[in-house]
Structure formats: C-alpha cells, structure tokens
Amino acid sequence: FPSHDISEKFDEDSSKSHLQRSYNYQTIGIFIQDDWSKNERLTLQYGVRVDYQNKFVFFLLPKIAMMYKFNPLLYIRAGLGLGYKNPTIFSTASELAGINNIVTLSSQIKTEQSISSNMDVNYKLPIGDDASITFNQAFFITQIDQPLVLETNTFINKDEPILTKGFESNVRYRLDEFQIFAAYTFVDAQRTYNISQSFMPLTPKHKLNFDIIFEEEKDYMFALEAFYISTTYRDWE
C-alpha cells in the first residue's frame, strides 16, 4: 500500500441527531535507496522508507529487488517489500451500505499492513532484422494483515489476513510499427477470515487481453482491443 497524507471530514445532519465524524491524518516520510551491481549480469536495488504518522506513529518499510541477465535476450527479476494503509470509512463496502449509516472509526482501529513479492522472467526472440517476439511470465503474492472490514455499519480489524496470489503470462509480436499483444492473468484472492465466503467480492479470477496496434511515430496510431473478464461474485446475506 502506498502511504500518503489524508485529511477528510464528514458530517451527518438529521432532524433528530448530529454526528461529527472527522479525522486528520498527517504523514512525514524519508526514503533511501541504492543500486548495486556486481557485474553486467546482476543488479540489486534495496531501500527503506520510514514514515511518521500523527495517529499510528512509525512505520518501517524496507524493500529489495534483483535483476539477473543470463544474456542480452533473457533476464529474471524478483522483488519483496512491505506497505501499509491508513484506515478510513470511505470504501466500496461503505458506499454499498450507505455512507450515512457508517459508524465513526473506533480509537482501537489499526492500519492495514502488507507484505508482497513478485518475480518475472522475460525472453526476447529476434526474428530477422525487423521483427521480434517477447515472452513474459510473472508471479505475485500479497498478504494484507489486520484487514479493515465492514460488519453491518462498523469497521473492524480482522485477525486473519487477505491473501492474493496469481500469475500473468503475455506475449508480444513486433514488426516495425505493427504489434500484436496477448495476455492472460489468473488471480486467487482469498479472505481467510471468512470461511463461508472466502472469495474477494467483484474480483475476477481470469482475465484475457488481446491487442493489435499499428503506430506511425509522430503521426497516428490505430488499435483494436478485445478482452474477457470471468464471472465475479458478491457477498450474500
């Protein structure tokens, strides 16, 4: 999760009551990063960000990434990092429930915190002097701890995480100004705290993309796109 300053206010007025729901988030951060190369094949990138948040105090967010080139046509990359997100009452779930019905965040609410990693392999196959085919295979996994969940009209932190994992496969054919691109993405997102409905609402497991592109540099571009998104689900009562 990227961190950022938040300053949001919300007031609810009715003929019977007045509920003040205001909060102010301020974040100050410092970020240090360095690249290290042992040779032309291996490159490491590592860094750390330290945030001070006026309500939730300090967050230490390290990250590391690596790229290894087997040859000019084939390389592998991998990365690992931590993140967090400040809680708010504004979300898709609260919009569906009716924002006017949402209770103020409790003083016991915690930030969502995440750890994520990814890896991909890329290979470029030249075809003659003007054409090439590029293959890319990526894998990813993310775990969100202390997920903020709306129950009836109140947000709470769950003890069990949200776990998302999957992969993306794509291939690109290029001939001068002409390109064909195809990709398939598989996403398995699970709410481990909800045994009966462990799926993530409105999150498709399968996606397909297909593009045909012709681009005359500094002149015009023509593109044709087709895509498929699999069935998604929503919670039931």
Salt bridges, closest charged atoms under 4 A:
GLU12 OE1 - ARG21 NH2 3.41
ASP13 OD1 - HIS18 ND1 2.60
ASP51 OD1 - ARG49 NE 2.64
ASP120 OD2 - ARG77 NH2 2.98
GLU151 OE2 - LYS158 NZ 2.44
ASP188 OD2 - LYS165 NZ 3.31
ASP235 OD1 - ARG191 NH2 2.63
